[in-house]
Amino acid sequence: MGGSLTPDRTDDLGALDYCYLTTVGRVSGDAHEIEIWFALHDGILYLLSGGRDGSDWVKNLRANADVRVRLGAETRVARARMVTRSDEDELARRLLLEKYRPRYSGELDEWGRTSLPVAVEWALGQLV
């Protein structure tokens, strides 16, 4: 599936339950794919790491920010970054909590408050 991200397509992709993030292992150099919750906003894919810096995928990103993201039938090569600006931090947390709170029966407040936000420049990524 190729083409540009029109508002309708972006909304459709953003409604999906999961995306699949592939990082390069910081030690092994092997590809590592995880299934993870996400929010898509203005071409940026936001993720929250409940394990913060201790998560392997975050450690991998810190060593090599080049990632592959599969969202629906579309896969892109993109760059990830830690969210550092307070306004973007608040946006990422709010978007993910608003999306998943109605779908999840457990408690998400602590996850939303303490997780490490990560951004992936999805719209700028190259289609694979």
C-alpha positions as CSV (number, residue, x, y, z in Angstrom):
1,M,0.0,0.0,0.0
2,G,1.6,3.3,-1.0
3,G,0.5,6.8,-1.5
4,S,0.2,9.9,0.6
5,L,-1.4,10.1,4.0
6,T,-4.7,11.8,3.4
7,P,-6.8,12.8,6.4
8,D,-9.1,9.8,6.0
9,R,-6.2,7.3,5.7
10,T,-4.4,8.8,8.6
11,D,-7.6,8.5,10.7
12,D,-8.0,4.9,9.6
13,L,-4.4,4.0,10.5
14,G,-4.6,5.9,13.8
15,A,-7.6,3.8,14.8
16,L,-5.7,0.5,14.6
17,D,-4.9,-1.2,18.0
18,Y,-1.2,-1.8,17.5
19,C,1.8,-0.9,15.4
20,Y,4.9,-3.0,15.0
21,L,8.2,-1.3,15.7
22,T,11.4,-2.9,14.5
23,T,14.7,-1.7,16.1
24,V,18.3,-2.9,15.5
25,G,19.7,-4.7,18.5
26,R,22.4,-2.6,20.1
27,V,24.6,-5.7,20.8
28,S,23.5,-8.3,18.3
29,G,22.7,-6.0,15.3
30,D,19.7,-8.2,14.6
31,A,16.2,-6.8,13.9
32,H,13.8,-6.9,16.9
33,E,10.1,-6.4,16.4
34,I,7.6,-5.5,19.1
35,E,3.9,-5.0,19.0
36,I,3.0,-1.7,20.8
37,W,0.2,0.7,21.5
38,F,0.6,4.0,19.6
39,A,-1.1,7.3,18.8
40,L,-0.8,9.0,15.4
41,H,-0.9,12.8,15.3
42,D,0.1,15.2,12.5
43,G,2.3,12.5,11.0
44,I,4.1,11.6,14.2
45,L,3.7,8.2,15.8
46,Y,3.8,8.4,19.6
47,L,4.7,5.5,21.8
48,L,5.0,5.1,25.6
49,S,7.6,2.8,27.2
50,G,6.3,1.5,30.5
51,G,9.8,0.2,31.2
52,R,11.2,3.7,30.5
53,D,15.0,3.5,29.7
54,G,15.1,-0.1,30.9
55,S,13.1,-1.4,27.9
56,D,15.2,-3.2,25.3
57,W,13.5,-1.4,22.5
58,V,14.4,2.0,24.0
59,K,18.0,0.9,24.6
60,N,18.1,-0.1,21.0
61,L,16.7,3.3,19.9
62,R,19.3,5.2,21.9
63,A,22.0,3.2,20.1
64,N,20.4,3.5,16.6
65,A,17.4,5.7,16.0
66,D,16.6,4.2,12.6
67,V,13.5,2.1,12.8
68,R,11.0,0.3,10.7
69,V,7.3,0.7,11.6
70,R,4.4,-1.4,10.3
71,L,1.0,0.2,10.6
72,G,-1.7,-1.8,9.0
73,A,-0.5,-2.9,5.5
74,E,2.0,0.0,5.3
75,T,5.6,-0.2,6.4
76,R,8.0,2.8,6.6
77,V,11.6,3.3,7.5
78,A,11.8,6.2,9.9
79,R,13.7,7.8,12.8
80,A,12.7,7.7,16.4
81,R,13.5,10.2,19.1
82,M,12.9,10.6,22.8
83,V,10.3,13.3,23.5
84,T,12.0,16.1,25.5
85,R,9.7,19.1,25.1
86,S,7.1,19.4,27.9
87,D,4.3,20.3,25.5
88,E,4.9,17.3,23.3
89,D,5.4,15.1,26.3
90,E,1.9,16.1,27.6
91,L,0.4,15.6,24.1
92,A,1.9,12.1,23.7
93,R,0.6,11.0,27.1
94,R,-2.9,12.5,26.5
95,L,-3.3,11.0,23.1
96,L,-2.4,7.5,24.2
97,L,-4.6,7.6,27.3
98,E,-7.5,9.0,25.3
99,K,-7.2,6.3,22.7
100,Y,-6.7,3.3,25.0
101,R,-8.6,4.1,28.2
102,P,-12.0,3.2,26.6
103,R,-10.5,-0.1,25.1
104,Y,-8.7,-1.4,28.1
105,S,-10.3,-2.7,31.3
106,G,-7.3,-2.1,33.5
107,E,-5.9,1.0,35.1
108,L,-3.8,3.2,32.9
109,D,-3.2,6.4,34.9
110,E,0.2,5.3,36.3
111,W,1.4,4.1,32.9
112,G,0.3,7.3,31.3
113,R,2.0,9.4,34.0
114,T,5.3,7.5,34.4
115,S,6.1,6.0,30.9
116,L,8.8,7.4,28.6
117,P,7.3,9.0,25.5
118,V,9.0,8.3,22.2
119,A,8.2,9.9,18.8
120,V,8.6,8.4,15.4
121,E,8.6,10.7,12.4
122,W,6.1,8.4,10.5
123,A,5.0,10.8,7.8
124,L,8.6,11.6,6.9
125,G,9.5,7.9,6.7
126,Q,10.2,6.2,3.5
127,L,7.7,3.5,2.4
128,V,9.2,0.0,2.2
